[in-house]
Amino acid sequence: MAAAGKVFAARLAGLVVLGPDGESIGRVRDVVITVRIGRQQPRVLGLVIEMFTRKRIFVPMLRVTAIEPSAVTLTTGNVSLRRFNQRPGEVLALAQVLDSHVRVDDPELEELHGVDTIVVDLGIESTRTRDWVVSKVAVRGHRGRLGRRAAIHIVDWQHVAGLTQSDLSLPGQGVAHLLLQYEGMRPADVANAMRELPEKRRHELAVALDDERLADVVQELPADDQTDLLMHLEVERAADLLEAMDPDDAADLLGELPETEAESLLQLMDPQDSEPVRRLLEHSPDTAGGLMTPEPVVLTASTTVAEALARARNYDVTPALSSMVFVVRPPTATPTGRYLGCVHLQKLLREPPASLVGGILDTDMPRLAPDDSLASVTRYFATYNLVCGPVVDDENHLIGAVTVDDVLDHLLPEDWREDYSDDEELLR
């Protein structure tokens, strides 16, 4: 196993981290450095490692014994499992430094003098004292002729200006490398990673994400972080974000805002998107009406089993919502016509594809009323072993469905997404 010597920081992102016994601990998500006064080489403090529980911890560089193309190996399994919290003076190499605008005064690269260049990577290396420093900066100029990407140049740290703490706090920094790092990650994992970013970078990333992706991520954030991101977006973009969110999540978010601000955003939204959100806001958030989604799988009695299964397979339908389809008289948009009953997914799987759902209805399944309390909804799911249940009004119209994940969100403490134990533990 080769000893760690020199490596570019971006190459570390995503590498598996192994203990001395070869057991996987997690993956590298960032490199923590401290920028010194003047142009002294920054010291590399350690790595941010994301464990399989999504919790991020800090591992000092002195614990790293080897860096290979496929893994980083530690010298010991005795590592603190405290959640990583960035301290004053610390800088995240990948999240905060890459895509920064800098100036180069290397006498051997006169073509870069006076040119605004962008940092694309940092070269780190160990010293004789086993300390680690940032020794090189990989930079790229603006696009060349015909829109071609400019060449990358490797520059000694002392020939680069613009990477002080105050420089890194300036607005307008790109997020290309952050977007690349989060590509393919689940929204909940991106949300968890965003919460670890400094506020400036979190807002810049939110602006760069497209509406659908940002909506998926915001829905996984705690309420305070949701409102913070929404309030830092331009008002038209905030309305677009709310349109892209699930109506129940959009209603929860608007419910956290002052009434005048919430109404202003609702007026900017497309009426087709704002109408179901307005209906949800009429209900208390801790009732079935406030918990429900107005967009369950709704069919008419003449729908075939094959068509019902196709609707349940829709990528945009969550597993909980797809566990049950609801059958009504037209119209099928909530509030629907007369509610007739429901069909469980397992029942659909057992029936011939050409059969009609109207012939296999479960008409005895109890329904939820819009004003049923959270405790009543919880007992309902426990009693009938369900993950999805219909919400029907006094006139027998289906107005939505509650899923078990919505119930859990309200049962768990508000800080459940960040409630990690701070106890010292050992990785073995």
N, C-alpha and C positions, 0 to 999 in steps of 0.2 A: 504494500500500500504506500503510495507516494506521499511524502510530507507536503503540507500546504506551503506554497511559496509565493507565486504571483497569479492573479486571476482578475478578470473584469467582473464587476459587481453584478451586472445584468445577467451574466451567465449562471449566477447562483440562484436566481429566482426560480422557485419550483423544485429545486433539487431535494431529494429525500435526505433526511437527517437520521443517521444511525447511531445507536449507542455502541459501547465497546464490544458488546456481545452480538452485534449485527442486527439487533431488533430495531425496527423503524419507529421513530419518535414523532415525526411530522415532516413538514416541508419548509424550506427557506422562503420567507416572504419579503424580507428587506434586510438592509445592512445599516447599522447605526454608527454614525461618525460624529465627531465633534470638530467644528471649524475653529481654527486657532486665529490669533491676532496676526494681521499682515498676511503674508503668503506662505506661512509655515504649513508644511504638509499636515492635513487633518489626521487625527488619530482615529483608527477604526476600533470601536468599542466592542461590538459583537453583532450577533444575528438575531433577527426577529423570526421565530419559528412558529408556524401554525400547526397545532396538534390536531388530531383527528376529531376532537370535540369542538373544533373551530376556535378554541381558546388560543391566544397568541402569547408566547412567553419570550423572555430575553435570555440568550446564551452568550456569555463572554467569549471573545475570540481566543482567549487562552485555553478554552475547553476544546477547541478544534484541533484535532490531530492530523487530519488529512482531508484534502479536497480533490475529488476525482470527477470525471465528466458526468457521472451518474449519481453521485452521493457525496454528502459531507459526513465525516465520522468524528465523533466526540471522544475525548480521552476518558470520560467518566459518565456514569449514569446518575451521579449526584448533582442534580440540577434543580434550581428553584422553579416551582410551577406557578409562581405568582404571575398574574396577568401583566403583560407589558404595558407600561405607561411611560410615554415619552417625557423626559425631564427637560428643564430649561437648558439650553446650550446644545442639546442633542439634535441631530439632523438625520432624517431618513434618506439614504442615498437614492433609492429607486423612486420613492414617492415624492421627494421634495427637490432633489438636485437635477435629475434627468429632465430634459426639455427646457432647462433654464437658458436664458440668453446671456452670453458672456463675450468678453473681448480677449483677444490673443495678441501677445506682444513677443512671440518667439522670433528671434532674429533669423531663424532658418525657414520661417514661413511668412515671408513678407506679404504674400498674397492675401493673408488673413488680417493684416494690420488695418484697423479702422472698419473692419467688417463685423456685422452682428452675426455671431455664430451660436449654435445650439449644442448643448451637452447631450451626447447620446450614450455615454457610459463613463464609468470611473474605474481606473486600474488600481487595485490594492495589492500590497505586498508586505511580507513579514520582514522584520529587521533582525539584526544579530541578537537583540535583547528579547526576541520573541514577541515584540510589540508589532502592531500592524498599522500602516499608514496608507493614505491615498497618495500615490506617486504620479499617476498619469490621468489625463482627461481626454476622452475621445470626443471630438467636436465635428460638427458639419456646418458648412455655410448654407446660404440660401440656394434654391434650385438654380441650376445652370441654364444654359441655352436649351430651348425646346422643352423646357420643363423637366429636364433630367435632374436626378438627385445629385447634389454636390458630393464630392469625395469626402471620406472621413479622414481626419488627421489626428494622430496621437501626440498630445502636447504634455510637457512636464507641468506639474501643478503650479510651480512658481511663475509660469508664463501665462497664467489665466487669471483674469480679473472679473469680478461680478458674482462671486459665490460666497459673499459674507452673509451673516444672519439677516442684515437689513435688505440686501439684494434679494434674498430668497423670499422675503415677505412682500415684495412688489407684485401687483396684479399683472395679468396678461401672460402667465406662463402656460406653455402647452401641456397636454395630457396624453400625448400619443402613446408613451410607454406605459402609463397607467392603464389605458384602455386595452392595450395588448396584454398586459398582465392579468386583467380580469376577464379576458375573452374566454368563453366556455365555462365560466364559473356559474354556479347556481345563484339566483338573486339573493337568497339568504346569506350566502358566503360573501357576495360583493357588499351587501349591507354591513356585514360584520367587519369587513376590511375598511370600508369607508369610515366607520366610526373611529378607527384607529388613526385616521389621517388628521393633520392639522386643519383647522377650520377653513383656511384659505384654499387648500387643495381640495377639500371636500366640496366646496362650492364650485370650484373650477371644473371638477369632474362631473358634477351634476349638470352643469351647463352643456358639457360636451356629449353626454349620453343622449340617445334619441328618446322620444317620449315613451315608447312602449317599454324599453329597457329600464328607464328611470322609474316608471310607474311600478314595475315589478320589484325594483330594489327598494323604493320608498315604502312599499307595503310591508317590508320586512324590518323597518326601522322602528325604534321606540317613538312614542308620540311626540316627545320634545324635539327629537332630531327631525321628524317629519315636518313639523311646523317651522323649524329653523330653516330647512332647505327650501320649503315653499316660499317663505317670506324673503329669501335672498334671490329668488328668480324674478325676472320681469313679469309683470302682471299677466300679460298675454300668454307667456310660457307657462305660468302657474295654472292658468285655466286649461291649457292644452294637457298639462300633466294630470289634472283632475279628470279630464275626459278619458284619458287612457287608463286610469285606475278602475278597479272594480267598484261599482256603485256603493257597496257597503263600506269599503275602505275609504273612499272619497268622502262619504258622509261622516265617518269617524274623524277624519282629518279636519273637515270643515267645522265639526262640532267643537274642536279645540280652539277655534279662532273667535275673536269678537264678532258679534252678530252682523255688524255693518260690513266688516271685511269679508265675511263668508258670503253675504248677499251680493257684494260687488263681483266676486269670483263666479258665483252662480249665474249672474247676468251675462258674463262674458262667455260662458260655456254654451255649446250647442244645445238648444232646447231638448233635443232627443236624448242627450246625455244628462242634462241637469234635472229633467223631470223625475226619474227614479231616485235621484239623490235627494231631491226635495221631499219626496214621499217618505224616505227613510228618516230624514231629519224630524219628521212629525212625531216619531216614536222615541221614547226614552232609550238611551243606549244600552241599558241593562235589562231590556225586555226582548221577547222574541222578535217583535217588529223592528227593534233597533239592531238586533244581531243578524237578521236575515239578509240574504242576497236576493234581489228581485229578478235574477236571471238564472233560475234552475232549468233543468231539461223538461220542457213542457210539450206534450203531444196531444193529438186528438185520438178518439177511440178508433178511427179508421186507419191509423198508422200501423204498418207491419212491424213485426219483431226485427226484421233485418234493418229497417229504417231507424228503429229505436236504438239498436246496437251501434249503428253508424253515428248517431247523435252522441251517444255515450262515449264513443271513441275520439270525439273531437279533442284536439290537443289543448284547446282553450278551456275545456271543462276540467275542473280539478277532480282528483280521484274520489273525494268525498261526495261532490255533487253528482258524479256519474254513477254512484252506487244505487241511485233510485231515479226513476222517471215519473212524472206526474201527468195524469190524463184529465183533460178538461173539455168542456164544450167551447167552441170558438167565442171570442178571440183567445189566442194562446199567449199573447203578451200580458204580463202582469199589470194590473189586476185582470185576471182571466175571466172567461165565462164560468159557468157552474163547475165546481170541482167534482170529479167523478171517482177518483181513487188513485192509487199508485201501483207501480210494478217494480219489484226489486231486480237489480242487475242479474242476480243468480237465477231468478225465474226466467228472464229473457234468454239466458244462455241454455236453458233446458228445453225451450220451445222451438218448433219448426220455424224457419225464417219467414215463411209466408203467412203465419198466423197473425191475427190482429190483436193489438194490445188491449182493445176493449173487451176481449174475451177472457183475459187472464188478470183482471184487476183485483187488487186487494182493497176492498171497500171498507174493511173493518179496522184498518190501522187508525188509531187516534190521531187527531191533528193538534197542532199548536195554535193558540190564539195570539194575536199581535201584542196583547198586553200581558201575556204570561211572563212571570218574573224569571230571572236568570236561574234561581234555585229550581223553579218548576221545569225549565228547559233541561237542566242538568239531570233531574230525576227522570224526565221523559226518555232521554238517551240511555240512561242506565237501565231503566225498566224494560225497554223494548230492544235493547242491543243494536241500536242504530248509529249511523254516522251522518245521517241526513234526515230531516223531517219537514213536512209541509206546514206552512203558516197560512191559515184560512180565516177570512173575516166573517162577520156575523151574517153576511148575505151569501155565504158559501162560495166566495171567489178566492182562488189561490192568489196570494199577494207576494209570495216568496218562499224561501226555504232556509232553514238554519242548518249549518254543518258543525260537526264536532270541533273542528279547528277554531271556529269563531267562538265557541263556548270556552275552549281552553284559553284563548287569548284574554278573555275577561275573568277567568277564574285564577289565572296565575298572577303573581305580583307584577306591578307595573314595570319593575326593573328586571324581569326574568331574563331578558336577553343579555344582561350584563352582570348577573348575579353569579360570579365565580368565587370559589373559595380562595382566600389569600394565604392559606396554610402552606408552610414549607413541606414539600414532598420530594420523594426520590423517584427518578426514572430507572426502572430495572427491567 
